[in-house]
Each structure stands twice: as C-alpha cells, then as structure tokens.
Amino acid sequence: YSILALNTIIEKDLISDKKKILEYFENLEKAISIKNQKDLILFKKGLYLIRNSDVQIGNNLLKKLIDEDSSLKTLAQEILQK
C-alpha cells in the first residue's frame, strides 16, 4: 500500500482492525527508503497510535523523530507538549 492509500484507509475508517492497520504501517516502513517519507510514515503511525489508545507507543515514535532531528521535529514537539 502506498502512503496515500493508507492515509485514505485511516481517514475514512475503511478498516477498523487496528492490528491490520499496524501491519500496513510496517509494510510501508519496510518498502520506503527515502528518509522524509519514512519519517512521515512514523509520524502518521505515532498519531494513529495516540488516537487509538496506545499513547505511550505513539509518543515514543514522536520522540524518535525529535531525537533523529527529522524535518517533522517541530510538529512532533508540538504534539508532545499537548
């Protein structure tokens, strides 16, 4: 699945099985080699987890982006401050 397809699945709640969604995230993480795109996947995965009651794991992914000085660092910091 592409980033856009996964985004559509999540936004329109086409699949409600959290385990399946996380599998899609894992597949994308393995398939993508461009750092900015991989960071975007981790960011979206973090937000998805936070929204679906896995706050600690989601926060850890956002902290990882901050620690790696990702281009999404500022957004991740803003979310963690809330």
N, C-alpha and C positions, 0 to 999 in steps of 0.2 A: 504494500500500500504506500502511496505517496503521502507526503506531508499534508497536502490539500485534502486528499481523500479521508485521512484520519481526522483532520480538523472538522470536516463535514459530518462524519460519523458522530463525533463528540458533541458538536454544537446542536445537531438536530436530534440527538439522543436516539440514533438508529439502532444502536446495540447497547443494551443496559448491563450486560455481563462484564463486570469490572475486570475479571481475570482475562477475558478475551481482549479487552481494550489494552491492558498492560502487555499482552503478547504482541499486539500490533506495534506498540511503542518499542518493544525490544527488537522486533524485526527491523523497524526503521533505524534504530540506533546502530544495528549491525550493518545495514545496507548503505548508510550515508558516511562518506569520508570527509566531506567539506566541513571544517570546524564551525563556521557560522550556522550551518544548517543543523549540525549535531547539537549545538548549543540551544537552538530554537526548539528542537525536539525535547531536550532535557527541561527546558523552561516550561513548555506546554505540559510535559509529564508531571512536573512539580505542581503546577496549578491544578491539574486534573486530580492528583492525589490529595491536595489540600481540600479541594471541593468535595471529595468523596471520602472524607473522614480518616485519611491517612496523613494527618497534618505533619507529624514528625518526619516521615519519609519525604514528603513534599518539601518541607523546609530544608532538609539535608541536601536535596538536589539543587535548590536555590543557593544554598551556602557554597556548594561545589562550584557553581557558576561564578560566584563572587570571588572565591579563592583562586580560580583559574583566570581571573581578570577578563572575563568574557565581555563581548560587546553588549550583552544583556545585564551586565553587573548592576547598573543603576536601577533598572526595573526590578531586579531581584531584591535589591536592598530596600526599595520602597515597599514591596510586598511583605518582606520580613518585619518591617517596622510597624505594620498594621496589626 
